[in-house]
């Protein structure tokens, strides 16, 4: 058998295995995964790491830092191609394009022009794909056809200094989006099927964080970082339930998603440490009780992950760290900086934690508070990476500067 035939056979076997994995693996339908907490349940973490991963396919999809959504055998990508912001649906088995929807969109300006593509990750639920463009265009598309269900700008053409970054939240038949500028903004709930406004809260400016859901007692609330605070908003009617100041200092931003752990919220921001508070219901509404404060570490961009009572994160100076989630005690901090800019989304698979710094090395480490233990370090991109790695079954999807690559664990 000649070399070219052997290559064809190997690729065919990989494609069959990849297709089988697509049929059985867990979805990644939104920002930070199924439960918006950076945790996946079905990744096949190897006991012995192979020396290399296998490339199943690579597809050029356009520029942008948005994380793809994986639902069933389809990948939903939001990016920029030329003068357009583009939603793409790809076959997860081979990267082939199933549909696309594009609209003309002015790119970011100033320093943000170096990242012309979307930062906001799409949300996919109930047969809909919802995207948020860099200049606040909200789109809802049919996931089967790519046709526009509705599209609009609920708060007009306004955005924070570095343009929109929050990722939409779909819940209870509504889309929750946080829009506006640092000085004047808020949160809007839109009907998923029609785009009609259900409620609006305009109590604070908008930064770069994405909201998370929390239920305390009988009240479900949307918890978010604004440009100057942490706030809980009623999912039912958009009323403000509680708010605590959290003002950035110097060249810091409110960008990390608040972490929900039972009836507590963990929040963090560069220069201001990491904090945990308890949300307490009462006769006169909700109050906020401090649980702990840790001034040693804080993150600038990417949200830490809580696993087995431990909080794992990447500091604003690029150092991996671990805190005791119950007490706030620092368990360990790695001296090596893996990303000077503080970029590095973290994903937990239970048996391991994965961090993807912007240099393109996917690093696996043990989920222990005893000490930092690196398990593997694999090159997965030759271009800068800012999106989350999407892990499912034996597959790892990596969005680089303008391409999406599907890697496979053999």
N, C-alpha and C positions, 0 to 999 in steps of 0.2 A: 504494500500500500504506500503510495507516495505521500509527501508531507502535506500537500494541499487537500487531499482527501481526508487525512487525519484531522486537520483543522476544521473542515466542514462537519465531520462527525462529532467532534468535541463541542462545537457551537450548537449543533442540533440537540445534543444531550443536555447542555446547559439550558437551552430554551424550553425543553420539555420539563425539566426540573423546576425552572422558574415559573412556568405556567401552573404546575401543580401547587407550588407554594402560594401563588396568587389566590387559588381557590379556597385555601384553608386558613390563611393567616389573618391576624387582627387588623382592623382598620385604624387609620390615623386621620380622622375626619376634620381636624381643626387645629388651631394653635395649641401647642404643647400636648397634643395627643387626645385619646378618647375621653379622658376626664379632665383635660386641661391642667394636668399636674406633672407632666414630663415623665409619666410612668407607662410602660408597655408590658403586657403580661405574657406574650407568646413568642418572644424572640428566643431562638435556639442558641443560647450562649454556650460556646464550646468549652469542654473541660481542658482541652489542649488546643491552643490557638495555632492555626496554620500559618506558614511563613508569609503567605500572600492571600489576598482576596481575588476572586475571579470577576472580571467585568462581563456582565450579561449583555448590556447595551448602553449606548450613550446617545442622547438626543439633544440637538441644539434647540433651546426653547426661548432664549432671550434673556436680557439682563434683569436683575432684581434680587432682593434678599428674602423674598417670601418663601416660606416652607411649603412644599407641595402637600396636598391632601391625598390620602390613599383610602379609597372606599371600594371594597370588593376587588374586582380586577381592573380598576381604573385609577389613574392618577390625575389630579386636577391641579394645574399649574397657573400661576398668575405672574406675568412678566411684562417686559417692554420690548417691542420690536419696532425699530425705526421711530416713527411718529405716533405709534399706537401703544396703548395698554391692551394686553391680550390675555384672555382666558383660554387655556388649552385643556383638552381632555386626551390623555394618552392611554394606550393599552399597557398595563403594568407589566405584561409578560415580555413585550418586545420593544416598547417605546414608540410604537407607531401612533400617528395622530388620528384620533377618531373625530374630533371636531374642534373648531376654534371660533372665538367671538372677539372682535377687535373694535375699538373706538379711538378716535383721535384724542390725544391727551397731551397737554403741554407738560414738559418734563420739569423736575425741580431746577431751581436756579442757585447761583452762588456756590458755596462750598458743597452743597448737597448735590450739585450737578455731577459730581464724581460717581454718584450712585443714582443713575437716572431711572432705574426700575423700581417697582413697588417694594415697600418694606412690609406691608400688611399681608398676613397669611389668610388664604381663603378658608371659609367654613362651609362644610357640605352636610346637609341633613334634609330629610323629607323630600328628596328629589330635587333639591335646589342647591346651587353654588352661589355663595355671596362673597363679593370682593369689595375692597376699599382702595381706590386709586390714590396716588400721591397728593392729588389736589381735591380730595374729599368726594369723589364720585362713587356712590354706592350702587352696585349692580347685583341683580338677582337673576340667575340663569337656570334654565331647565337642564338638569344633569344628563339627560338622555340625548338631547338635541343641540344644546348650546344656545338655544333661542332666548332672547331677552324676555323675562317675565315682567320686570320693571327696572328702571334706572333713574337715579336722581341725585340731588345734592341737598340734603335736608337742612344743612346750615350754611349753604352757599359755598363759594370758592374761598374758603378760609382754611388755614392749616397752621400748625406750630412752625417754629423757625426752620426745623429740619424736615418738615413735611410729615404727612400722616404715617403713623407706624403701628397704631393699635390694630388688633385683629378682631373682626366681628365675632359676636357670640350669638348662636342660634339656640333659643330655648322657648318652650311653651308657645310655639307658633309665631314667635317674634324674632326679629333681628335687633340686637343691641349694638349700637355704634357710639363711639365717643369722638366728638368732632369739635371744630373751632380752633382758636389760637390760644397761646399761653395766657393772654389777658382776658379773653372772652370766649367761653366754650361751654360744653356740657355733654349730656348723654341723651340719646334719642332711641325710643323703641318703635320699630316699624313692623307692620304686619308682614309676615314672610310671604304670603300668597299675593298680596296686593301692593305692598309698599306704603300703605296708609299709616300715618303717624298714630301711635297708641298713647304715648306720653312723651314728655320732654322735661329734662332737668337742666337748668342753666346756672348752676350755683358756683361754678369754678372753671378756670381755664383748663385747657387740654395740653397734656404732655405726650409721652410716647408709650406709656404702659397699656397693657390689655386687661380688661376686667375678668373677674372670676365670680362664680356663683357660690353663695353660702346660705345655709338655712339655720336659723336660730329660733327655737320654739316652733311656731307655726308660720314664721315669716321668712320667705326667700328674698334674699337681697343680692344686688350686684355690687361687688366690692371692687374699688378701683383706686389708682393713684391719679390725682389731678395734677396740675402744674405746681400746686403748692400744698397739697393735703392728701390724706387717705380718707375715703368716704364710703359709706354704705347707702345704697339707693334701693328703695322698695321696688321689687320686680313687678308688683301688682299695679302701682300707679305712678312710679317715678318720684315719690317724695323722699326727701333726705331723712335718713334714720339716725345717722351719726357721722361725725367728721372730726378728724384730728389734724393739726398742722404738721406739714412735712415739707419745708421749703428748701429747695436746692441751694447749695452754696458754691460760688465760683463757677467753674466749668463742669458742673454736675447737672444731671437731669433725672426726672422721675420716669424711669423706663422699665423697671422690672415689674412683672405681674405679681400682685399680692398672693401669698400662699395661704390657702385655707386648710386648717387642721382642726377639725371638730368645731368648737365654738370660738376658736382663736384665729387671729390673722397675724402672719409674719410678713413684715415689709422691710425693705432695705434700699439704700441709696448712697452713692459715692459721697464720702466725707461726713456721713451722718450715722454710720453703723447699721446694725441689724436689730430689729425690735420685734417683740411678740406681745400682743394685747388680746384680752378676752372681751367679747361682745356680750353684754349682759342685758337681757330683757327685763323690763320693769313696768310698773303701772303708768309711768309717764313717758314710756318709750325705751330707747336703748341707751346704755351707758358703756363707757370704755374703761377697762381696768388694765393697767400695765402688768405684764407677767415677767418679762426680763428685757434687758438692753445689753447689747454687746457692741462696744466701741471699737473692737479690734479689727473687724472685717466688715466690708460692705461691697455690694456689686454696683456696677454702672449700668449694664445692659441686660445680661441674661439671668433668668430667674433660677434660684436654687431649687433643689429637689429634696423632699422629706421622705426618708425611707427608714423603717425600723427604729423610729425615735431619734434619728440623726438627720441633720441638715447639711447637704453637700452643695457647695457653690464655687464660683470662680470670682475672685475679688476684682475690683476695678483696676488693679495693677497686674492682673493675670495670674494670680496664685490660687491654686486649688485649696479649699479649706473644708473642715468639718466641724460642726457645732452640735452640742447636745440640744435637741429640739425642745426638751422639757425645761432645761435650766439656762440655756444660752451659753454654757461653758464652751470655750474653744478646745476642741479635742486635738486638732492638728492643722497646721498651715504648711504648705509646700514652699520651700525657698525658691525653687525654679519658677520663673514666670514663663508661662506657655503662650501668653498673648499680651503684649505691653498695652494694647488698647482696651483690654478687659473684655474682648469678644470670645465667647465660647459657650454655646448652649449645651446643657446637660440633660441626658436621658437615662432613666433607670430601667433595667430589665429584671430586677430582682437579684439575679446572680452577679450582676456587674453594673457599673455606671460608665457611661460614655460621655466624653466631652469632645467637641469639635471646634478648636480654635481656628482663627481666620487663616492660618497658614496651610490648612488642608490636611493635617494629621489627625486621624480619629484615634483617640486614646481611651483605652478601657482600663478601669481600676476597680479595686475591690471595695464593696460597700461596708467598710468597717471603720469604727471610731478609734481603733488601736493605733494605727499609723497608715500613712499613704502607701498603698501597694499597687504598683502598675502591673497590669496583666498583659497588655499588648499596645503597640503603637503602629498604626498602618497609614500609609499615604493614600488618600482617597480623592485628592483634587490637586491639580497643578495651578489652579487659579484661586483667588481668595474665596472663602466660604463664610457666610453669615447666617444661613438658614439652619434649622435643626436637622440633624440626621433623622431619617424616618426608618425605623427598624421594625421588621415584621417577618416572622418565620425565620428563614435563613437569608433574608434579603436586607440590604442597606441601600437606601436611596439618598444620594448626595446632590444637592444643588450648588453648583459652582457659579462662576461669574456669568456665563451665558448658556451653560449646558446642565442637563440632568443626567446623572450616571447611576445605573443600577448595578450594585455589587452583590456578589453571592458568596456565602460561606459554603465551601464544599464539605 
